[in-house]
Amino acid sequence: MPMIRPEHAGAAAAFASAVLWGLSYVAMKFALADFHPMTMNFFRMASAFSALVLFLPVTLRGARWQKGDWLLFLALVSCEPCLYEICESVALTLTTASQAGMINATLPVFTGVFGYFMLRERLSRLAWAGCGLTIAGAVWLSLAAVSAEGAPNPLLGNVLMAAGMVVAALYAVCFRKLSLRYSAMFIVTVQCLAGALFFAPALFLPGMGVPQGAAVFSWACVLFLGIGVSCCALSLYGYGMSVLGASRATMFMNLIPVFAVLFSMVILGERMGPVQWLASALVFAGVLLSQKN
C-alpha cells in the first residue's frame, strides 16, 4: 500500500475537524434550549476529559517538558476553552447557527497576524490568495444568508464570535509551539481538564446549575459537543496544525461556515439559494488553493 504523506494526513484531519465544528453549532443550539451556557460548557469539558484521560499513558509518551512551558499552557487554556467557549456559547444565544459559523472565516486573518509576529511563519502568494478567496466566499455566504428565528441580537452575537476568533487565533499559535514537544491529544487533555475546573463553579451559581427536566436529546448534544468536538475535533485540528503549521491548518476552518449552513438546512430546516451555493463553492476552492505549494 502506498504511504500516506504527512501533509495529506494533516489536511484530512483538519478537514474532518471542520465538519465536526460545523455540526457543533447546530448541536449547541439544541443544547442551549435547556442548558445555561456556562453549565453546558462544564459538562462539555468534563465529558471530553473523561474520554481523553483513558489515553493519558499513551499521550504522555515522548513529552518533553521545558522550562517556561507552563506559561504557554496557561495562555493556551485561557484562550481555549475558557474565553473562546464563553464567547461562542453566549453568541449562540444571540445569533443563528449559520451566522456564527460564518464568522469563522476571520480566523485565518487573525492567525496569520499572530503567526507572523510570534512564529515567523511565511505563506506563499498562492496561499494568501487562497485565504483571501475563502474569506471572500464566507463573506458572500454571510451576506446571502436568510434570516432565521432564535437570533434576538445577531449583531452582538456576531461581535462575540469575532472576539472568539481573536482568542482562537492566539490559541492556534500557542498550540503550534507546544506541539513541538507534546502530542496533540495530550494538549487537548490539559485543555479539557482546565475547562472543566474553570466552568465547575457554574454548577453552584444562581440561575445556572444542573437543568431540571432537560430533554435527553439536549444531554446527547452536550455529550457530542464534549466527546465529538472538544475531544475528537480539537485533537484532529491539533494534529493538522502540528503537520501543516498554524496558518495553513486554520485555513480549513473557512469550511465551517459551509458545513454550518448545510447542517442547518438538513437539521433545522433552513434553505440556501443559488447564490449561497456559489459562495460555498468559492470557500471550498479557496481552501484547496491555499494548500497548493
N, C-alpha and C positions, 0 to 999 in steps of 0.2 A: 504494500500500500504506500502511496506517496505521502511524504511527511507534510503535515500542515505547517506552513510558515508562521512564526510567532506573530507577525503583524496581521496576518489573516485571522488568527485565533483572537487576537486583541480586538480587531474590528468586529468580529462576530459577537464577542462578549459585550462590547459597548452597544451594539445594535439590540441585543436581547434585553439589556438593561433599559433601553429607551422604550421598548414595548411594554415592559412591566411598569415603568413610571407613567406611561401614557394611560394605562389602565388604572393606576393608583388614584387619579383624580376623580374618576367615576366612583371607585370604591370608597373614597373619602367622603364624597357627597352623601352616600348611603349611611356611612358610619356616623357622620355628624348630625344625622337626623335624631339620634338617640344619645350621643356622647358629647360632653363638653370637649372642646379642642385639647385642653391640657390633659384631661383624663384619658382621652383617646391616645394621645402621644405616649402616656405612661404604659398602657397595655401594649401598644405597638412596639415600644422599645424592649419591654420585658419579655414579650413573646419571641422577638428576634434574638435577644441574648440567650434565652433558654435553648434555642435551637443551635446557636453558634458555639455555646460553651461545650457542647458534646465533642466538638472537633478541636478543642483547645490544645491537646497534646500534639496534634499534627501541625496546627498553625504556629506553634511556638518554635518548631524546628527551623534552624537557620537564622533565628532572630539575633541581631547584633546590637545590643544596647549601647548607645553612645551618649556621652555627657551632653546634657542640654536637650535631649530628646523630649523630656517631659514638657518643655515649653512648646515644642511643636505639637505634641499630643493635646496640650491644654488649648492651644489655638484651634486645633482641628475639631475637638469635641464642642468647643464654644460655638464654632460656625455650624457644624453639622454633627449631632442633631439639634442642639439647643436653639440657637437663633433661627436657623432655617425652618425647623419644624413649627416654631411659633408663627413665623411669617406665613408659611404655607397653610397651616390648618386654620388660622384666623381668616386668611384671604379666601379660603373656600367657603366660608360662611357668608361672604360678601359678594362674590363674583361667581360666574359659571365655571364648570369644569373645563370647558373648551378654552375660554379666555385665559384661565390660569395656566393651562398647558402651553398656550401660545407664548406667554411671557418668557418661557424657557429659551426662546430664540436669542435673548440678550446674553445668555450665559457665555458663549464663546468670546463676546466682546470684552466682558469683564475678565474672563480667564486669560485672554491674550494680553491684557494690560498687566495683570499680576504676574503672568508667566514671563513677560519681558523684563520687568523690574526685579523679580525675585529669583527666577530660574535661568534667565538669559536664553530662553528658548527662541528659536527662529522658525519662521514659516516661509515657504516659498510663495512667490507671487500667485501661483496657481491655487495654493491652499487658501490664501487670503481671498482670492476671487470666489472660491467655493464657499467660504464663510460668508462673504457678502451676499452671495446668491441665496444661501439658506435663510439669512436674516430677511432679505427682501421677500422671499416666499412666505416666511412666517408672518411678516407684517401684512402682506397682501391677504393672507388667510384670515388674519385677525380683523382686517377692515371689512372683509366679505362675510364675516360671521353673522348669523341671525341671532337676534336677542332671544334669551330664554328666561324662564322663571327661576326663582331661587337666587336672584342676584340683587339684593336690596341696595348695595352701594358698590357697583363694579369698579368705579374709578379708584376708591380707596383699596379695594381688594387687589386690583392690578398693581397699584403702587407698592403694597405689601409684598406681592410676588416679585416685583422688580428688586426690592430690598433683599428678598431671599436669594435672588440670583447673585447679588454682590457677595454675600457671605458664602454662597455655594462656590463661587469662583476662587475665593481665598482658601476655602476648604480644599479645592482641587489642587492648588499649589502645595499646601501642607501635605496632602496625601501623596503627591508625587515625590516629595523629598523623603517622607517616611518609608515609602515603598522600596527605596534602595536598600533598606535594612530589615524590613518586616514584610510578611506576606499580607496580601490584600485582606484576607479573611481575618487575620489577627487584628489588623487596624479596625476593621468593621466591628469586631467583637468588643474592642475597647470603647468604640463609639456607642454601641447599644447599651453597654453597662453604664456608661456615663449618662446617657439619655434617660435610662430607667431611674437612676438616682436623682437626676435633675427634675424630672416630672413627678416623682413619687409624692411630694407634698400636696399635689392636686387632689389626691385621694381624701385629704382631710380638710380641705378648704370649703367654706360655704358656697353653695351653688355648683359645686363640682362633684367629686366623689364618684362611686360606682353607680351608674344609672339604674334605677329601679324599673323593671319591666321592659328592658331593652330587647328588641327583636333578635332572634337567633341569627338572622341574616346580617344584622348590624355587627354582632360579635364575629361572624365569619369574615366580614370585610376588615375588621380590625386585625384579625389574625393574618389575613392576606397582606395587609399593609406591613405587618411586622415580619413575617417569615418570607413572603414573596417579594417585598420591596426593600425593607430595611436590611434584610438578611441577604437574599439572593441578588437583587438588583444592585445593591451597593457593592457586593463582592465582585460581581461581574464588571461593574463600572471601574472598580479599583484595579482589577486585573487589566482592563483595557488601558487605563492610564499608565500602569507600570510598563506596558509594552509600547504604546503609541506616544506617550507624553501627554501632559495635561491639555495642551491646546488642541491637538488632533482628536483626542478622545472626546472632549466636550463638544466637538462639532456634531457628534452623533446625537447630542441632546436636542438638536434642532428638529429631530424626528418626533420628539414628544408631542409638539402641537398637532402633528398629523395623526398620531395614534390616539391622542386625547379626543380629537374630533370624530375619528372613526368609531371608537368605543362609545362615545356619546350618542352617535347615530344608532348603533346597534342596541345599546342597553337602555339609554334614556329617551330614545325616540326622536332625537334631533336629526335634521336633514341638511345636506350640503348641496349647493347648486353647482353648475358647471365651472364658475369662476373659482370656487373653493377647491374643486378637484384640480384645476390647473395650478393653483397656488401650492397645493400639496405636492404635485409632481415637481414643481420648482424646488421645493425643500429637499426632496429626495435627490434630485440632480445635483444640487449644491453640495450635499454630503458626499456623494460619490466623487465629485470633482475635487473636493478637499483632501481625499485620500490618495490622489494621484501624486507620484513623486515628480 
